[in-house]
Amino acid sequence: MEKKIVLITGASSGIGEGCARKFAMNGYRLILNGRNVEKLTALKRELEAAYRADVCLLPFDVRNRRAAETALGSLPEEWRAIDILINNAGLVIGVDKEHEGSLDEWDVVIDTNVKALLAMTRLVVPGMVERGRGHVINMGSIAGDYAYPGGSVYCATKAAVKALSDGLRIDLVDTPVRVTNIKPGLVETNFSVVRFRGDKSAADSVYRGIRPLTGEDIAEVVYFAAAVPEHIQVAEVLVMPANQATGTIVSRK
C-alpha cells in the first residue's frame, strides 16, 4: 500500500513537532514546513534515524503567499499528492487590551492564523478534490469558543478558524475530502513564551498548578482524527486538561 503524505505547517516546535513524530512513527511520508531551518533539519534527522521516515523539508514563512506558492510548486512529482494538510502554524503576541494593542503585532497574528491557513487550503485542497481523497486538519483553539481578557484578537482568529473549517466542510460535502477542527485548551509549548514576548517566567505562570497538555497529547488527537476509516469525519474536537472546564475556568493546586 502506498504511504500517505502529510504536510504540517509550523512543524519545528510544539504541536506541529508532536504531529511530525506521531505520523512518522506510523509510517507516513512527511512534508515539514516552518521558518527555523535548523530546527526542521534536526527534526528530519531525528525522524529518519528513529523511524526511517521519508521526510521532505519545505521551509518558508506561511504569511508569505508567494513563498508558499513557490515552495509547493517546487515539490518533486512524488511529493505532490498530499493526503493530509495540517494547518498548525499559529501564534499570539501580547496580552494587551483591544483598545491598547499593537496594530502591527495584530497583523502578524491575523496573517498567520487566518490568511496563511486560507492560502495553504487554497493551494492544496484543489489537488485533493481532483484525486478524490484528502483531509484538512485545522488547529483551532478553545479561544475560538470563549473570549478572555487580553486575548480578543487571538480569540477572533480562532473563531475564524472554526468558521473557515465549517465553511470548507460545507463546500466539500459532495467530495470525499474530510475537514477537522481541533480545539485545544491549555497546552504547554513555546506558544506562551511568544505571547509574553520572550518572558519565560510569565509564560510558566500560565500553567502553574495544573498539568497542561503537551504537543504530543494534541498529536494523539490529530492522528486519531486522521486514522479513522475514511467514511468517518471527525468534524471538531475540543480537548482540555482534566482540570480545565472552559477557556477561563481552571482548578489549580
C-alpha positions in Angstrom: 0.0 0.0 0.0 1.3 3.4 -0.9 2.3 5.6 2.1 0.2 8.7 2.6 1.8 12.1 2.5 1.1 14.6 5.3 2.0 18.3 5.1 2.4 20.0 8.5 2.8 23.8 8.9 4.6 25.1 11.9 6.4 21.8 12.3 9.6 22.9 14.0 8.1 23.0 17.6 5.1 22.4 19.8 2.1 20.7 18.4 3.5 20.6 14.9 6.6 18.8 16.1 4.5 16.4 18.1 2.4 15.7 15.0 5.5 15.1 12.9 6.7 12.4 15.4 3.3 10.8 15.6 2.8 10.5 11.9 6.4 9.4 11.3 6.1 6.5 13.8 3.0 5.4 11.9 4.7 5.2 8.5 3.5 8.4 6.9 5.7 10.4 4.5 6.2 13.9 5.9 6.4 17.4 4.3 7.5 19.7 7.2 7.1 23.4 7.0 8.5 26.1 9.3 10.7 29.1 9.4 13.5 27.7 11.5 15.6 25.7 9.1 18.0 24.5 11.8 15.2 23.0 13.9 13.5 21.4 10.9 16.8 19.8 9.8 17.4 18.4 13.3 13.8 17.1 13.4 14.2 15.5 9.9 17.4 13.7 11.1 15.7 12.5 14.3 12.7 11.1 12.4 14.9 9.4 9.8 17.0 7.8 12.5 14.2 6.8 14.8 11.5 5.7 12.3 13.3 5.5 8.9 10.8 8.2 8.0 10.7 9.7 4.5 10.9 13.5 5.2 10.8 16.5 2.8 11.6 19.9 4.2 9.7 22.9 2.9 11.0 26.0 4.9 9.1 29.2 4.3 7.0 31.7 6.2 3.4 30.8 5.7 2.5 34.5 5.8 4.3 34.9 2.5 1.8 33.7 -0.1 4.3 33.9 -3.0 6.8 31.8 -1.0 4.1 29.3 -0.3 3.2 29.1 -4.0 6.8 28.7 -5.0 7.6 26.1 -2.3 4.6 23.9 -3.2 5.3 24.3 -6.9 8.9 23.2 -6.3 7.9 19.8 -4.8 9.1 16.8 -6.8 6.3 14.9 -8.5 6.4 12.1 -6.0 5.6 14.5 -3.2 2.7 16.5 -4.8 -0.2 14.2 -4.0 -0.7 15.5 -0.4 -3.2 13.4 1.5 -3.4 15.3 4.8 -2.9 19.1 5.3 -2.4 20.0 8.9 -2.8 23.8 9.2 -1.0 24.1 12.5 1.1 27.3 12.2 -0.2 29.9 14.6 0.7 32.4 17.3 -0.4 35.2 19.6 1.7 38.2 20.6 0.9 40.1 23.8 -1.9 40.3 26.3 -3.0 43.8 25.5 -6.5 45.2 25.7 -8.2 45.6 22.3 -8.1 49.4 22.5 -4.4 49.4 23.6 -2.7 46.7 21.5 -0.2 47.0 18.6 -1.8 47.0 15.1 1.5 45.7 13.7 1.5 42.7 16.0 -2.1 42.0 15.3 -1.2 42.0 11.6 1.3 39.2 12.3 -1.3 37.2 14.3 -4.1 37.6 11.7 -1.8 36.9 8.7 -0.5 33.7 10.4 -3.6 32.3 12.0 -6.2 33.2 9.3 -4.8 34.4 6.0 -2.0 31.8 5.9 -4.4 29.0 6.7 -6.6 30.2 3.9 -3.7 30.3 1.4 -2.5 26.8 2.3 -6.0 25.5 2.0 -6.5 27.2 -1.4 -3.2 25.8 -2.7 -3.5 22.2 -1.5 -7.2 21.3 -1.5 -7.9 21.5 -5.2 -5.5 18.6 -5.7 -7.3 16.6 -3.1 -10.6 17.2 -4.8 -9.1 16.2 -8.2 -7.7 13.0 -6.7 -10.8 12.2 -4.8 -9.2 11.8 -1.4 -7.8 14.1 1.3 -8.2 15.5 4.8 -7.7 19.1 6.1 -7.0 19.3 9.8 -7.1 22.9 11.1 -5.6 23.8 14.5 -8.2 25.9 16.2 -8.4 26.6 19.9 -10.8 26.8 22.9 -10.1 30.5 22.5 -12.4 30.4 19.4 -15.3 29.5 21.7 -14.5 31.6 24.8 -13.1 35.1 24.6 -10.9 36.1 27.5 -9.1 39.2 28.9 -6.2 40.3 26.8 -6.9 37.9 24.0 -9.7 39.3 21.9 -7.8 39.4 18.6 -6.3 35.9 19.0 -9.8 34.6 20.1 -11.2 36.2 16.9 -8.7 34.4 14.7 -9.5 31.1 16.3 -13.3 31.8 15.9 -12.4 32.4 12.3 -10.7 29.0 12.1 -13.9 27.4 13.3 -16.0 29.3 10.7 -13.5 28.5 7.9 -13.4 24.8 8.9 -17.2 24.6 8.9 -17.4 26.5 5.6 -14.9 24.3 3.9 -16.7 21.2 5.2 -19.9 22.5 3.6 -18.1 23.4 0.3 -16.6 19.9 0.2 -19.7 17.9 1.2 -20.1 16.4 -2.3 -16.4 15.1 -2.2 -14.6 12.5 -0.2 -12.4 15.2 1.4 -12.7 15.5 5.1 -12.3 18.6 7.4 -11.5 18.6 11.1 -11.1 21.4 13.6 -9.0 20.6 16.6 -9.6 23.0 19.5 -7.0 22.6 22.4 -7.2 24.2 25.8 -4.1 24.7 27.9 -1.1 23.2 26.0 2.4 23.9 27.3 4.6 24.8 24.3 6.7 27.8 23.2 3.3 29.4 22.4 3.1 31.3 25.7 6.7 32.4 25.5 5.9 34.1 22.2 2.7 35.6 23.7 4.7 37.1 26.6 7.4 38.4 24.1 10.1 36.0 25.5 9.3 36.3 29.2 9.7 32.7 30.2 8.6 33.2 33.9 5.4 34.9 32.8 4.8 32.0 30.3 5.4 29.4 33.0 2.8 31.1 35.3 0.0 30.2 32.8 0.5 26.5 33.6 1.3 26.8 37.3 -0.8 24.5 39.5 -2.3 22.4 36.7 -0.9 19.6 34.5 -1.3 21.1 31.0 -1.5 19.1 27.8 1.6 18.8 25.6 2.2 18.9 21.9 2.4 15.1 21.9 -1.0 14.9 23.6 -2.6 17.0 20.8 -0.8 15.0 18.2 -2.6 11.9 19.5 -6.0 13.6 18.9 -4.9 14.8 15.4 -3.7 11.3 14.5 -6.9 9.7 15.7 -9.0 12.1 13.5 -6.7 11.2 10.5 -6.7 7.5 11.1 -10.3 6.6 11.5 -11.9 4.9 8.5 -12.4 7.2 5.6 -16.3 7.2 5.8 -15.9 8.8 9.3 -15.4 12.5 9.5 -14.3 13.8 12.9 -15.6 17.3 12.4 -14.5 19.0 15.6 -12.7 18.1 18.8 -12.5 20.2 22.0 -9.6 18.8 24.1 -8.5 20.2 27.5 -6.6 19.1 30.6 -8.7 17.3 33.2 -8.8 20.3 35.5 -9.9 22.8 32.8 -13.6 23.3 32.2 -13.7 26.4 29.9 -11.3 28.8 28.4 -11.1 30.7 31.8 -12.3 28.2 34.4 -9.3 26.2 35.7 -8.7 24.4 39.0 -5.1 25.0 40.1 -3.5 23.1 43.0 
